[in-house]
Amino acid sequence: MPDITSLLVVPEKTLGLIIMLISALGVTANWLNWKFLNGHITAFSYHIGTLVHELSHAIMCVFMGGHVSSFVVFSRTPHITHTAPTFPIIGQMLTSIAPIIGGLSFLFVLNTYALESHFAWPLYETWGSV
């Protein structure tokens, strides 16, 4: 049985190929998206995601004692401008990772209330039989 650390070692050439493959898949996915999907639907979902993302930054900044001076969402470069949080290191870190928490919370609320738990995980007790 090989050691798990030996499986994590990736040669530089292989890593470069993986990065190129991921980039090519991303470009292909974007092309397919704009070619075959309705651009209005894609733009609408982009704006919802951007609003949740920037709102997460702003809410966490206020919770950490900062002040939001600019909140721009519906532009080509969405961003917020804020003062430094009261808590020096942890406040900046939590403000930075807030979209992860906010995005997952948004998806949870959307799934629970709008989709009536359509995407449900199996209970922990039943995982043993999977």
Buried (B, 14 or more C-beta within 10 A) or exposed (E): EEEEEEEEEEEEEEEEEEEEEEEEEEEEEEEEEEEEEEEEEEEEEEEEEBBBBBBBBBBBBBBBEBEBEEBEBEEEEBEBEBEBBEBEEEBBBBBEEBBEEBBEEBEEEBBEEEEEEEEEEEEEEEEEEE
